[in-house]
Amino acid sequence: MIRICISGFSASGKTTIGNELAKKLNIMHVTKKSMSSFKSFAAENKDAKDDNTRLAETTSTKEYADSFDKEVIRLARENDCVVTTWLGPWFVKDATLRIWLNTRFEERVRRRALDRKISMKLAREEVGKKDKLTTENIKKLYGIDIMDHSIFDIEINTERFTTKEEVDMIALLTLEMAKGRFK
């Protein structure tokens, strides 16, 4: 089975690359927005000003986190897939490939501002708050330091390549890893 796990800070390109990679390889894309636990969270919090920040705040609750994590693990166990959740690389034990996306803070802010059509100032606040909350909650709930990248097979600077180039690189490396050529 092919299981690609992509992580990185908010607005680093996880979802964009995951969508394109899933299409290219004809596999499932497991992302928070495709999962029932997130859909029920979003339905319960329709009035939330910023779902991303509310989700980061909510992940401080163990019950929500456990439900979400179990669903990621189940979907990855049952399907060829690309997982683009913050903790996918730690939870999908038999991942074919684990990737960290590196992107400077200011570039991530620019991307968020463009994507959400908001000011750079507001985007800077959102990205900074989400990164901080998520990093702290992951450490508190799981004892995982997401700045320790020793579990990753590769890190990609998403400012140096186009999405197509990144997808092509990941697809090629994944297929080689699946064949057992790199260990």
Phi and psi restraints in degrees (value plus and minus 20) as a CYANA .aco file:
   2 ILE   PHI    -123.9   -83.9
   2 ILE   PSI     103.5   143.5
   3 ARG   PHI    -155.2  -115.2
   3 ARG   PSI      89.3   129.3
   4 ILE   PHI    -126.4   -86.4
   4 ILE   PSI     107.5   147.5
   5 CYS   PHI    -136.1   -96.1
   5 CYS   PSI     102.6   142.6
   6 ILE   PHI    -139.1   -99.1
   6 ILE   PSI     110.2   150.2
   7 SER   PHI    -153.7  -113.7
   7 SER   PSI     150.4   190.4
   8 GLY   PHI     139.2   179.2
   8 GLY   PSI     146.0   186.0
   9 PHE   PHI     -86.3   -46.3
   9 PHE   PSI     147.4   187.4
  10 SER   PHI     -77.4   -37.4
  10 SER   PSI     120.9   160.9
  11 ALA   PHI      45.7    85.7
  11 ALA   PSI       4.6    44.6
  12 SER   PHI    -106.7   -66.7
  12 SER   PSI     -33.7     6.3
  13 GLY   PHI      95.8   135.8
  13 GLY   PSI     -12.0    28.0
  14 LYS   PHI     -74.1   -34.1
  14 LYS   PSI     -74.2   -34.2
  15 THR   PHI     -87.0   -47.0
  15 THR   PSI     -63.7   -23.7
  16 THR   PHI     -80.1   -40.1
  16 THR   PSI     -70.2   -30.2
  17 ILE   PHI     -85.7   -45.7
  17 ILE   PSI     -62.0   -22.0
  18 GLY   PHI     -79.5   -39.5
  18 GLY   PSI     -64.1   -24.1
  19 ASN   PHI     -79.6   -39.6
  19 ASN   PSI     -68.8   -28.8
  20 GLU   PHI     -87.9   -47.9
  20 GLU   PSI     -58.7   -18.7
  21 LEU   PHI     -86.7   -46.7
  21 LEU   PSI     -61.4   -21.4
  22 ALA   PHI     -81.6   -41.6
  22 ALA   PSI     -61.4   -21.4
  23 LYS   PHI     -84.5   -44.5
  23 LYS   PSI     -67.6   -27.6
  24 LYS   PHI     -80.9   -40.9
  24 LYS   PSI     -62.4   -22.4
  25 LEU   PHI    -114.7   -74.7
  25 LEU   PSI     -21.7    18.3
  26 ASN   PHI      35.0    75.0
  26 ASN   PSI      31.6    71.6
  27 ILE   PHI    -148.2  -108.2
  27 ILE   PSI     148.0   188.0
  28 MET   PHI     -91.4   -51.4
  28 MET   PSI     126.2   166.2
  29 HIS   PHI    -129.2   -89.2
  29 HIS   PSI      93.5   133.5
  30 VAL   PHI    -117.5   -77.5
  30 VAL   PSI      90.6   130.6
  31 THR   PHI    -159.6  -119.6
  31 THR   PSI     140.7   180.7
  32 LYS   PHI     -74.1   -34.1
  32 LYS   PSI     -57.4   -17.4
  33 LYS   PHI     -93.5   -53.5
  33 LYS   PSI     -36.3     3.7
  34 SER   PHI    -113.2   -73.2
  34 SER   PSI     -23.9    16.1
  35 MET   PHI    -120.4   -80.4
  35 MET   PSI     123.1   163.1
  36 SER   PHI     -82.8   -42.8
  36 SER   PSI     -53.5   -13.5
  37 SER   PHI     -85.0   -45.0
  37 SER   PSI     -56.6   -16.6
  38 PHE   PHI     -93.3   -53.3
  38 PHE   PSI     -59.9   -19.9
  39 LYS   PHI     -80.6   -40.6
  39 LYS   PSI     -61.0   -21.0
  40 SER   PHI     -90.0   -50.0
  40 SER   PSI     -55.6   -15.6
  41 PHE   PHI     -80.6   -40.6
  41 PHE   PSI     -67.5   -27.5
  42 ALA   PHI     -83.8   -43.8
  42 ALA   PSI     -59.9   -19.9
  43 ALA   PHI     -84.9   -44.9
  43 ALA   PSI     -59.2   -19.2
  44 GLU   PHI     -92.6   -52.6
  44 GLU   PSI     -41.0    -1.0
  45 ASN   PHI    -142.1  -102.1
  45 ASN   PSI      24.0    64.0
  46 LYS   PHI     -75.7   -35.7
  46 LYS   PSI     -52.2   -12.2
  47 ASP   PHI    -105.7   -65.7
  47 ASP   PSI     -16.6    23.4
  48 ALA   PHI     -81.0   -41.0
  48 ALA   PSI     109.8   149.8
  49 LYS   PHI     -85.7   -45.7
  49 LYS   PSI     -58.6   -18.6
  50 ASP   PHI    -161.7  -121.7
  50 ASP   PSI      79.1   119.1
  51 ASP   PHI     -76.4   -36.4
  51 ASP   PSI     -57.1   -17.1
  52 ASN   PHI     -82.9   -42.9
  52 ASN   PSI     -64.9   -24.9
  53 THR   PHI     -90.2   -50.2
  53 THR   PSI     -60.8   -20.8
  54 ARG   PHI     -81.6   -41.6
  54 ARG   PSI     -60.2   -20.2
  55 LEU   PHI     -83.5   -43.5
  55 LEU   PSI     -63.1   -23.1
  56 ALA   PHI     -80.4   -40.4
  56 ALA   PSI     -60.3   -20.3
  57 GLU   PHI     -87.0   -47.0
  57 GLU   PSI     -61.3   -21.3
  58 THR   PHI     -88.8   -48.8
  58 THR   PSI     -49.1    -9.1
  59 THR   PHI     -86.4   -46.4
  59 THR   PSI     -24.8    15.2
  60 SER   PHI     -95.3   -55.3
  60 SER   PSI     -30.8     9.2
  61 THR   PHI    -111.6   -71.6
  61 THR   PSI     107.6   147.6
  62 LYS   PHI     -83.1   -43.1
  62 LYS   PSI     -57.4   -17.4
  63 GLU   PHI     -80.9   -40.9
  63 GLU   PSI     -68.9   -28.9
  64 TYR   PHI     -83.2   -43.2
  64 TYR   PSI     -65.8   -25.8
  65 ALA   PHI     -80.2   -40.2
  65 ALA   PSI     -64.2   -24.2
  66 ASP   PHI     -81.5   -41.5
  66 ASP   PSI     -63.7   -23.7
  67 SER   PHI     -82.2   -42.2
  67 SER   PSI     -66.2   -26.2
  68 PHE   PHI     -82.0   -42.0
  68 PHE   PSI     -68.5   -28.5
  69 ASP   PHI     -83.0   -43.0
  69 ASP   PSI     -61.8   -21.8
  70 LYS   PHI     -82.0   -42.0
  70 LYS   PSI     -58.4   -18.4
  71 GLU   PHI     -88.1   -48.1
  71 GLU   PSI     -60.7   -20.7
  72 VAL   PHI     -79.1   -39.1
  72 VAL   PSI     -69.1   -29.1
  73 ILE   PHI     -81.8   -41.8
  73 ILE   PSI     -64.5   -24.5
  74 ARG   PHI     -82.2   -42.2
  74 ARG   PSI     -68.4   -28.4
  75 LEU   PHI     -81.8   -41.8
  75 LEU   PSI     -60.8   -20.8
  76 ALA   PHI     -88.7   -48.7
  76 ALA   PSI     -55.2   -15.2
  77 ARG   PHI     -88.0   -48.0
  77 ARG   PSI     -53.3   -13.3
  78 GLU   PHI    -114.3   -74.3
  78 GLU   PSI     -29.7    10.3
  79 ASN   PHI    -160.3  -120.3
  79 ASN   PSI     130.5   170.5
  80 ASP   PHI     -88.0   -48.0
  80 ASP   PSI     110.5   150.5
  81 CYS   PHI    -180.8  -140.8
  81 CYS   PSI     145.1   185.1
  82 VAL   PHI    -136.1   -96.1
  82 VAL   PSI     105.5   145.5
  83 VAL   PHI    -126.1   -86.1
  83 VAL   PSI     102.4   142.4
  84 THR   PHI    -141.2  -101.2
  84 THR   PSI      41.0    81.0
  85 THR   PHI    -136.6   -96.6
  85 THR   PSI     136.9   176.9
  86 TRP   PHI     -73.9   -33.9
  86 TRP   PSI     -61.5   -21.5
  87 LEU   PHI    -124.6   -84.6
  87 LEU   PSI     -16.8    23.2
  88 GLY   PHI     -69.0   -29.0
  88 GLY   PSI     -66.2   -26.2
  89 PRO   PHI     -81.2   -41.2
  89 PRO   PSI     -46.3    -6.3
  90 TRP   PHI    -105.1   -65.1
  90 TRP   PSI     -50.7   -10.7
  91 PHE   PHI    -112.9   -72.9
  91 PHE   PSI     -48.6    -8.6
  92 VAL   PHI    -107.3   -67.3
  92 VAL   PSI      73.5   113.5
  93 LYS   PHI     -84.6   -44.6
  93 LYS   PSI     -52.3   -12.3
  94 ASP   PHI    -126.9   -86.9
  94 ASP   PSI      17.2    57.2
  95 ALA   PHI     -80.8   -40.8
  95 ALA   PSI     119.8   159.8
  96 THR   PHI     -89.8   -49.8
  96 THR   PSI     -59.3   -19.3
  97 LEU   PHI    -171.2  -131.2
  97 LEU   PSI     115.1   155.1
  98 ARG   PHI    -137.1   -97.1
  98 ARG   PSI     107.4   147.4
  99 ILE   PHI    -147.6  -107.6
  99 ILE   PSI     114.6   154.6
 100 TRP   PHI    -128.3   -88.3
 100 TRP   PSI     110.4   150.4
 101 LEU   PHI    -115.9   -75.9
 101 LEU   PSI      99.4   139.4
 102 ASN   PHI    -116.9   -76.9
 102 ASN   PSI     109.1   149.1
 103 THR   PHI    -171.6  -131.6
 103 THR   PSI     112.9   152.9
 104 ARG   PHI     -79.2   -39.2
 104 ARG   PSI     130.7   170.7
 105 PHE   PHI     -75.2   -35.2
 105 PHE   PSI     -68.2   -28.2
 106 GLU   PHI     -84.0   -44.0
 106 GLU   PSI     -53.1   -13.1
 107 GLU   PHI     -90.0   -50.0
 107 GLU   PSI     -59.2   -19.2
 108 ARG   PHI     -84.9   -44.9
 108 ARG   PSI     -57.6   -17.6
 109 VAL   PHI     -83.0   -43.0
 109 VAL   PSI     -65.4   -25.4
 110 ARG   PHI     -79.6   -39.6
 110 ARG   PSI     -64.7   -24.7
 111 ARG   PHI     -82.0   -42.0
 111 ARG   PSI     -64.8   -24.8
 112 ARG   PHI     -82.6   -42.6
 112 ARG   PSI     -62.7   -22.7
 113 ALA   PHI     -81.4   -41.4
 113 ALA   PSI     -64.3   -24.3
 114 LEU   PHI     -85.9   -45.9
 114 LEU   PSI     -65.9   -25.9
 115 ASP   PHI     -83.4   -43.4
 115 ASP   PSI     -63.9   -23.9
 116 ARG   PHI    -114.4   -74.4
 116 ARG   PSI     -24.3    15.7
 117 LYS   PHI      35.8    75.8
 117 LYS   PSI      33.0    73.0
 118 ILE   PHI    -146.4  -106.4
 118 ILE   PSI     150.0   190.0
 119 SER   PHI     -89.8   -49.8
 119 SER   PSI     137.1   177.1
 120 MET   PHI     -80.5   -40.5
 120 MET   PSI     -58.9   -18.9
 121 LYS   PHI     -80.5   -40.5
 121 LYS   PSI     -68.9   -28.9
 122 LEU   PHI     -85.5   -45.5
 122 LEU   PSI     -61.6   -21.6
 123 ALA   PHI     -81.4   -41.4
 123 ALA   PSI     -61.4   -21.4
 124 ARG   PHI     -80.4   -40.4
 124 ARG   PSI     -63.5   -23.5
 125 GLU   PHI     -84.4   -44.4
 125 GLU   PSI     -65.9   -25.9
 126 GLU   PHI     -82.8   -42.8
 126 GLU   PSI     -69.9   -29.9
 127 VAL   PHI     -83.4   -43.4
 127 VAL   PSI     -65.6   -25.6
 128 GLY   PHI     -80.9   -40.9
 128 GLY   PSI     -64.0   -24.0
 129 LYS   PHI     -86.2   -46.2
 129 LYS   PSI     -65.0   -25.0
 130 LYS   PHI     -84.1   -44.1
 130 LYS   PSI     -65.1   -25.1
 131 ASP   PHI     -78.3   -38.3
 131 ASP   PSI     -66.5   -26.5
 132 LYS   PHI     -84.3   -44.3
 132 LYS   PSI     -70.4   -30.4
 133 LEU   PHI     -81.6   -41.6
 133 LEU   PSI     -66.0   -26.0
 134 THR   PHI     -85.9   -45.9
 134 THR   PSI     -64.5   -24.5
 135 THR   PHI     -79.6   -39.6
 135 THR   PSI     -65.9   -25.9
 136 GLU   PHI     -85.2   -45.2
 136 GLU   PSI     -63.5   -23.5
 137 ASN   PHI     -87.9   -47.9
 137 ASN   PSI     -57.1   -17.1
 138 ILE   PHI     -84.1   -44.1
 138 ILE   PSI     -62.4   -22.4
 139 LYS   PHI     -84.4   -44.4
 139 LYS   PSI     -64.6   -24.6
 140 LYS   PHI     -87.1   -47.1
 140 LYS   PSI     -66.2   -26.2
 141 LEU   PHI     -98.3   -58.3
 141 LEU   PSI     -56.0   -16.0
 142 TYR   PHI    -140.2  -100.2
 142 TYR   PSI     -34.5     5.5
 143 GLY   PHI      53.1    93.1
 143 GLY   PSI      -0.2    39.8
 144 ILE   PHI    -116.0   -76.0
 144 ILE   PSI     108.8   148.8
 145 ASP   PHI    -117.0   -77.0
 145 ASP   PSI      84.7   124.7
 146 ILE   PHI     -90.8   -50.8
 146 ILE   PSI     -24.6    15.4
 147 MET   PHI    -105.5   -65.5
 147 MET   PSI     -30.3     9.7
 148 ASP   PHI    -107.6   -67.6
 148 ASP   PSI      86.2   126.2
 149 HIS   PHI    -119.2   -79.2
 149 HIS   PSI       0.9    40.9
 150 SER   PHI     -85.4   -45.4
 150 SER   PSI     -39.8     0.2
 151 ILE   PHI    -102.9   -62.9
 151 ILE   PSI     -31.1     8.9
 152 PHE   PHI    -103.8   -63.8
 152 PHE   PSI     122.6   162.6
 153 ASP   PHI    -100.1   -60.1
 153 ASP   PSI     -50.6   -10.6
 154 ILE   PHI    -175.7  -135.7
 154 ILE   PSI     128.9   168.9
 155 GLU   PHI    -139.1   -99.1
 155 GLU   PSI     117.0   157.0
 156 ILE   PHI    -141.8  -101.8
 156 ILE   PSI     108.7   148.7
 157 ASN   PHI    -102.6   -62.6
 157 ASN   PSI      86.3   126.3
 158 THR   PHI     -94.7   -54.7
 158 THR   PSI     -19.5    20.5
 159 GLU   PHI    -110.6   -70.6
 159 GLU   PSI     -33.8     6.2
 160 ARG   PHI    -113.2   -73.2
 160 ARG   PSI     -40.1    -0.1
 161 PHE   PHI    -149.3  -109.3
 161 PHE   PSI     138.7   178.7
 162 THR   PHI     -97.9   -57.9
 162 THR   PSI     144.5   184.5
 163 THR   PHI     -78.5   -38.5
 163 THR   PSI     -62.4   -22.4
 164 LYS   PHI     -80.4   -40.4
 164 LYS   PSI     -64.4   -24.4
 165 GLU   PHI     -83.1   -43.1
 165 GLU   PSI     -61.5   -21.5
 166 GLU   PHI     -83.3   -43.3
 166 GLU   PSI     -65.0   -25.0
 167 VAL   PHI     -82.5   -42.5
 167 VAL   PSI     -64.3   -24.3
 168 ASP   PHI     -81.9   -41.9
 168 ASP   PSI     -62.8   -22.8
 169 MET   PHI     -81.7   -41.7
 169 MET   PSI     -67.3   -27.3
 170 ILE   PHI     -85.5   -45.5
 170 ILE   PSI     -62.4   -22.4
 171 ALA   PHI     -80.8   -40.8
 171 ALA   PSI     -66.8   -26.8
 172 LEU   PHI     -82.4   -42.4
 172 LEU   PSI     -67.8   -27.8
 173 LEU   PHI     -83.6   -43.6
 173 LEU   PSI     -59.6   -19.6
 174 THR   PHI     -80.7   -40.7
 174 THR   PSI     -66.7   -26.7
 175 LEU   PHI     -84.7   -44.7
 175 LEU   PSI     -57.4   -17.4
 176 GLU   PHI     -88.3   -48.3
 176 GLU   PSI     -60.6   -20.6
 177 MET   PHI     -84.6   -44.6
 177 MET   PSI     -60.9   -20.9
 178 ALA   PHI     -84.0   -44.0
 178 ALA   PSI     -51.8   -11.8
 179 LYS   PHI     -97.9   -57.9
 179 LYS   PSI     -28.7    11.3
 180 GLY   PHI      63.2   103.2
 180 GLY   PSI      -1.2    38.8
 181 ARG   PHI     -96.2   -56.2
 181 ARG   PSI     -45.0    -5.0
 182 PHE   PHI    -143.2  -103.2
 182 PHE   PSI     112.6   152.6
